[in-house]
């Protein structure tokens, strides 16, 4: 599954992707390179932010479960 998300076996995986990126960088001028780097960083920032938000939600869920169990209830029948 991880390989499929990152270029996958159908395209040769990460090595193939890296080779294509390297070739693409050779044809970009300085401004295009800067813009591409900024877009990549923006995507990474959004991805990390989303992961952090999911972590916060998981933490809050665990805190609620702990409180319920400490009070003697599990929310079941």
Backbone as CSV, one residue per row, in Angstrom:
resi,resn,N_x,N_y,N_z,CA_x,CA_y,CA_z,C_x,C_y,C_z
1,UNK,0.820,-1.190,0.000,0.000,0.000,0.000,0.860,1.248,0.000
2,UNK,1.903,1.282,0.819,2.760,2.460,0.877,3.408,2.724,-0.478
3,UNK,3.868,1.671,-1.146,4.499,1.822,-2.447,3.544,2.377,-3.488
4,UNK,2.265,2.002,-3.391,1.279,2.492,-4.336,1.072,3.987,-4.182
5,UNK,1.127,4.484,-2.949,0.942,5.903,-2.711,2.136,6.710,-3.206
6,UNK,3.292,6.131,-3.234,4.508,6.863,-3.545,5.025,6.568,-4.958
7,UNK,4.142,6.312,-5.885,4.592,6.041,-7.231,4.336,4.602,-7.612
8,UNK,4.308,3.750,-6.635,3.876,2.380,-6.770,4.727,1.506,-7.665
9,UNK,4.488,0.218,-7.555,5.244,-0.730,-8.365,4.957,-0.577,-9.852
10,UNK,3.766,-0.056,-10.201,3.427,0.098,-11.602,4.317,1.130,-12.289
11,UNK,4.936,2.026,-11.537,5.789,3.056,-12.122,7.238,2.911,-11.679
12,UNK,7.580,1.857,-11.014,8.965,1.662,-10.617,9.283,2.163,-9.226
13,UNK,8.305,2.659,-8.493,8.527,3.077,-7.112,9.278,4.389,-6.992
14,UNK,9.883,4.579,-5.816,10.541,5.848,-5.491,11.735,6.150,-6.393
15,UNK,12.494,5.151,-6.790,13.655,5.399,-7.635,13.260,6.058,-8.944
16,UNK,12.193,5.574,-9.545,11.701,6.129,-10.804,11.204,7.553,-10.594
17,UNK,10.471,7.760,-9.509,9.940,9.092,-9.194,11.076,10.083,-8.983
18,UNK,12.088,9.679,-8.231,13.232,10.547,-7.976,13.956,10.907,-9.262
19,UNK,14.093,9.934,-10.167,14.762,10.190,-11.433,13.981,11.223,-12.250
20,UNK,12.656,11.083,-12.293,11.836,12.041,-13.028,11.925,13.433,-12.415
21,UNK,11.891,13.513,-11.078,12.013,14.811,-10.422,13.356,15.463,-10.724
22,UNK,14.416,14.675,-10.702,15.747,15.211,-10.985,15.800,15.788,-12.396
23,UNK,15.228,15.070,-13.350,15.202,15.569,-14.728,14.362,16.836,-14.835
24,UNK,13.229,16.866,-14.130,12.356,18.042,-14.182,13.070,19.269,-13.635
25,UNK,13.825,19.111,-12.536,14.535,20.237,-11.931,15.527,20.857,-12.913
26,UNK,16.122,20.039,-13.781,17.119,20.531,-14.728,16.528,21.532,-15.712
27,UNK,15.225,21.453,-15.979,14.589,22.312,-16.975,13.926,23.550,-16.377
28,UNK,13.936,23.673,-15.073,13.285,24.814,-14.426,14.263,25.961,-14.239
29,UNK,13.752,27.195,-14.418,14.596,28.342,-14.091,14.478,28.623,-12.591
30,UNK,15.183,29.632,-12.113,15.243,29.895,-10.671,13.866,30.181,-10.074
31,UNK,13.061,30.999,-10.767,11.741,31.345,-10.239,10.819,30.124,-10.217
32,UNK,10.861,29.313,-11.263,10.039,28.105,-11.300,10.447,27.138,-10.192
33,UNK,11.748,27.039,-9.962,12.247,26.168,-8.898,11.742,26.643,-7.546
34,UNK,11.825,27.949,-7.318,11.350,28.527,-6.057,9.863,28.241,-5.869
35,UNK,9.065,28.436,-6.933,7.626,28.203,-6.845,7.314,26.732,-6.558
36,UNK,8.066,25.829,-7.183,7.837,24.407,-6.955,8.175,24.031,-5.515
37,UNK,9.268,24.557,-5.009,9.655,24.275,-3.621,8.599,24.803,-2.660
38,UNK,8.094,26.012,-2.926,7.056,26.579,-2.065,5.795,25.718,-2.074
39,UNK,5.385,25.237,-3.251,4.201,24.369,-3.325,4.425,23.075,-2.557
40,UNK,5.618,22.506,-2.695,5.919,21.264,-1.977,5.888,21.490,-0.468
41,UNK,6.451,22.607,-0.022,6.448,22.917,1.411,5.031,23.163,1.919
42,UNK,4.219,23.877,1.129,2.831,24.122,1.529,2.072,22.812,1.711
43,UNK,2.266,21.875,0.781,1.597,20.575,0.890,2.067,19.824,2.127
44,UNK,3.363,19.881,2.403,3.916,19.188,3.574,3.363,19.803,4.864
45,UNK,3.268,21.131,4.902,2.725,21.821,6.078,1.272,21.404,6.313
46,UNK,0.473,21.363,5.241,-0.923,20.943,5.376,-1.024,19.503,5.856
47,UNK,-0.175,18.630,5.313,-0.176,17.216,5.698,0.162,17.056,7.177
48,UNK,1.209,17.740,7.623,1.619,17.638,9.027,0.542,18.222,9.936
49,UNK,-0.061,19.330,9.517,-1.139,19.929,10.297,-2.319,18.983,10.451
50,UNK,-2.668,18.286,9.369,-3.777,17.332,9.422,-3.442,16.170,10.350
51,UNK,-2.200,15.688,10.288,-1.793,14.593,11.184,-1.842,15.047,12.640
52,UNK,-1.418,16.276,12.900,-1.449,16.788,14.271,-2.885,16.888,14.764
53,UNK,-3.793,17.334,13.905,-5.198,17.449,14.287,-5.783,16.074,14.604
54,UNK,-5.450,15.076,13.791,-5.923,13.718,14.070,-5.358,13.226,15.395
55,UNK,-4.119,13.556,15.683,-3.502,13.159,16.949,-4.203,13.806,18.132
56,UNK,-4.573,15.084,17.982,-5.295,15.778,19.053,-6.646,15.120,19.309
57,UNK,-7.348,14.769,18.230,-8.649,14.112,18.377,-8.499,12.758,19.055
58,UNK,-7.468,12.019,18.679,-7.220,10.713,19.299,-6.912,10.886,20.781
59,UNK,-6.113,11.885,21.114,-5.773,12.159,22.505,-7.025,12.504,23.311
60,UNK,-7.880,13.349,22.767,-9.108,13.723,23.470,-10.014,12.509,23.670
61,UNK,-10.097,11.645,22.671,-10.904,10.426,22.791,-10.364,9.542,23.903
62,UNK,-9.049,9.386,23.964,-8.444,8.558,25.015,-8.678,9.157,26.395
63,UNK,-8.617,10.472,26.511,-8.879,11.126,27.795,-10.316,10.871,28.238
64,UNK,-11.262,10.971,27.285,-12.658,10.714,27.624,-12.860,9.268,28.045
65,UNK,-12.220,8.330,27.334,-12.327,6.916,27.710,-11.780,6.698,29.106
66,UNK,-10.659,7.299,29.414,-10.045,7.140,30.732,-10.979,7.652,31.823
67,UNK,-11.573,8.827,31.583,-12.498,9.397,32.562,-13.703,8.488,32.776
68,UNK,-14.251,7.954,31.677,-15.412,7.069,31.790,-15.068,5.811,32.571
69,UNK,-13.920,5.223,32.280,-13.509,3.997,32.966,-13.214,4.282,34.434
70,UNK,-12.597,5.426,34.720,-12.289,5.790,36.105,-13.570,5.969,36.922
71,UNK,-14.645,6.442,36.266,-15.923,6.631,36.949,-16.701,5.328,37.058
72,UNK,-16.214,4.275,36.417,-16.884,2.982,36.512,-17.816,2.686,35.365
73,UNK,-17.870,3.515,34.372,-18.743,3.264,33.224,-17.935,3.163,31.949
74,UNK,-18.410,2.331,31.040,-17.722,2.195,29.755,-18.603,2.651,28.610
75,UNK,-19.805,3.091,28.915,-20.719,3.527,27.874,-21.487,2.377,27.240
76,UNK,-21.232,1.153,27.701,-21.926,-0.028,27.165,-23.250,-0.251,27.860
77,UNK,-23.783,-1.471,27.742,-25.089,-1.811,28.338,-25.027,-1.844,29.839
